Amino acid sequence: MREETTTLPYLLRLLDDEQPDVRREVFAQLANFGGDLSDQVAGLGIDLSIADREVLSGLLQPARREALREAWFTPTRALLDPDGDWDLFEAFLRMISDYLHDGVTLRPSMSDLLDDLADESAELELNDPIPLASWLFDGERLQANKKNYYSPRNSDLAAVIERGVGNPLSLSLILILIAQRRKIPVYGCNYPGHFLCWTDTSSGPLVIDPYNKARTLAVKQIIANNPGISTTSRDALSAPARQIDMLRRVLSNLAHAYTKSDSDDDLVLIKELTDSLDEVELAAL
């Protein structure tokens, strides 16, 4: 790797070279870095223009795709439970986060960013679901990404935390993972069309909507106000989501985003990952 690192500055100077032979060689050499050059670029003090960053990230994308394909594995049956294996569940989300990263910009890992938020919330003694959710979402810390709702980056929890905007699912997952670190009982609610968080209280379960500034609604009130509610929606409200269903929803969001952008290679990969979840379901029958 040391030899590869010493050649990196020369490779980066060739990013805007339009000769096909040169571009093929640059691409082949960059593939040796596994899709992520952020540590090397920072360590060498290389200052890339925005345009060069975009070109470099695009060249690294196939290697990041293969890195995720190689790292991914068929989950255990623990993910079939709402409270199954949080470390394993987070590991899959971290793989997705690394894959969606541009591979150029240096940043903390998803788990480190979640640790920091959990530690800060503990110092503030935010020990219950509603105060914790309000602290995260009823202000400027984390907000709804209404401008780029369907962007794949909304599935990169590290990017969501750093940028401060996300979609209903990513914002909910951040609350859930912070709460689990704090032993606060917050889970997912796999409500059709709009993911929510679910928690139980002495007066019955309620849902929290991180996308709408942590608005809370009692489940029994939702059902009472909507007598024609579908069976699927009622089931989603009645119990917390399984971990595998939350992971499946992340992949579904990515599949939708890549379909819209005609990113066929990424779409094929996401289909493979989704198939691995189906294998777990079938094996449990």
N, C-alpha and C positions, 0 to 999 in steps of 0.2 A: 504493500500500500504506500510505503514511503516513496518508491520510484514513481508510482502513479500520481502522487500528490505533487511531486516536483514538475511533472509535465502539465499539471492543471492550468497554470497561468498561460501557457502557450496554446492549449486547447481553447481557452476562453477567448483568446484574441481572434480565433477563427470562427466565432459564433455567427458573424454576419457574412462569412464567405459563401458565395452563391454557387461555387463550382460543385457539381454533384459528387465527384470523387472525394473532395475535401470534406464535404458534409457527411458522407458515409463514414469516413475515417474518424471524424470527430464523434459521431454518434457511437461508433463501435468502442472508442476509447472511454467515453463517458459511461457506457453501460457497465464498466468495471466498478463503478462507485455505488452500484445498487440502488440508484434512484434518488439518493439524498447527498447533496454536496454542501449542506449548510454549515457543518463544522469546518470543512476544509476552506470554504470561501471566507468564513469569518477568521479562521486561524491565519490565513495568508494575507488578511487585510485587503482583499480584493474588492474594489468599489465598482459594482456593476450598474449600468443604467437600467431604467425600468424596462426598456425594450430588450436589452440583453437578458435580464432576469426572466422575461416571458419566453424568450427563445430557449434559454437553458432549461427552464421548467418543462417546456414541451418536449425537449430532447430526452429529459430524464423520465418522462411519464411512462414509457414502456417498461423501464426497469422497475419503477415503483409498482406498476401493475403486476409484474412477475414476483416482486417481493411479497406482495399481499397474497398472491396465489400460493406461494410456497409456505408462507407462515400460517395460513388458514388451515383449520382441521375441522372434522365433524365434531360438533359439541357433544358433551355428555348429556345424559337425561336430566341432570340437575337443572338445566335451563328450562325444563318443562314445568317448573314450579315458580310461583311469583317471588319466593324468597330462597331460591335454590343455591346458586353459587355466584355471589357478587363479584368476586375476584375474576372468575372466568368470564362473566358477562362484560366486565370492564375491559378485560384483555382484548376481546373482540372489537369493542368500540375503539380501543387504542390503535389496533391494527388499521381500522378504517380511517382514523384520524391521521395516522402516518401516511397512508396512501393518498389522502386528499391534500396533504401539505404540498407546497410548491417545490420542496426539495432544495430550495435555495436560501430561504430566509431562516436565520437562527431563531429558535423559540423554545420555551420550556415544553416538556411533554404534557399531554392531556392530564395525566394523573397528578403531576406536580401542580398544575394550575388548580385542579380540584382540591388537592391537599391544602393549598394556600387559602382558598375560599372557606373550606371547612374549619381551618384554624382560626381565621378571622371571625367567623360566626360564633365559634366557641368562646373567644375572648369577649364578644359582645353578649354572651349568655343568651343566644337565640336558640332555645332548647325545645321549641315546639314547632310543628309544621307551618302554621299560619304566620307567626312572626318571621320565621326563616324565609318563607316564600316572599313575604312583603319586602324584606330587606334586599332580596335578590332582584325582584322584578317591579316593585312599585317605586320606581325612580329611574336613574340613568345608568345603573350598573349593567343590567341586561334587559334588552328591549325587543319588541317584535320587529322582525325584518320584513316589513311590508313591501319594500322596494324590490327586493330580490328573493321573494318567497320560495321559488323553486330552485334556487342555486344549490349545486352539490355541496358547496362549502357550509351550508347549514347543517350538514351531517358530520362535519369536523368539529367536535366539541371544543378542541383547543382553539380553533379559529373563532368560534362563537364567543368564547370567554374573552379572547383578546380584542375582538372587534366590538363586542357588546351587543350583538344582534343575532337572533336565531329564529327558527320556525317553532311551532308548537311542540314538536317532538324533541328537538335538541334542547330547548329551554327546560322542558319537563325532565329530560334525562339528567341535566346538570343538577337540578334540585334533588332528584332521586339519589344520585350518587353522592352528593354532599350529605344528604340526610342519612344515608346508610353509613357513612363514615362516623357520623355523630350518634348512631343508634337511635335516630328519630324515625318513626314508622311512616315513611312516605313511599308510595309505590306508583306504578303506572296505571293509567286508565285508557284502555285501547278503544276509545270511543271513535266510531266511524267519522272520518273527515276532519277530526280535530282532536289531537292527542291531549290528554289531561293528566293530572296527578290525582292519586286516590289515597285517602287516609281515613282511619276509623276514629270516631269520637264517642263519648259517653251517650250522645243523643243520636248516634248512627253515623254511617259513612258520609263523607263529603268529598267533593272534587275541587281541586285548585287549578285555575287556568293561568299558567305562567305567561302565556302569550297576551293575555288581557290584564296585565298588571296584578297578577295573583288574585284575581277575583275568585271567591269561594261560593259554592252552591251545594246545598244539602241534596243528597241523592234522592231521598224520599220526596223532596219538593219538586225536583226535576220530573220525576215520574208522575207526580200528582198533577203537574201543570201540562203534561203532555200525554194524555190518555191514549193517543194513537202511536206512541213510541214503538219502534220496531223491536223485535225480539233480540236482534244483534245489539242494539243500543242498550236495551235493558240489561242484557247479560254483561256488557262491558262495564256498566255502572255498578253492578251487584257485587263484584269481586275484583281484586287487583289483577292486573295483566301479568301473564307469565313472562319470564325473561326472554324466552325464545320468540314470543310474539312482538316484544319491543324491538328485538334485533331484526326480526323479519320486516318490521315497519321501517326501520332505518334503510334496509336494502331496497324496499319498495320505493321509498322516496328517491333513492339514487337511481333506480331503474327508470323512474318517471323523468328525472332530470336528464339522464343520458339519452332517453328516447327523444325528448324535446330538442336536444342539441345534436342529434345524429352521431353520438359518440359510440360507434358500434363495438369497438374493442373493449371499452369500459362496460358496456351493456352485457357483453358476453361473460365477462368476469363476474359481474354482479349476479347474473343468472346461475353461474356455477356455485357461488356462495349460498344463494338461496336454496339450491338443490341440496346442499349439505344439511340445511335445516329440515328439509323435507325427509331426509334419511332418518333423522332422529325421531321425527313424528311417526314414521312408518315402523321403525324398530320397536316403538313403544306400544304398538297395537296388539 
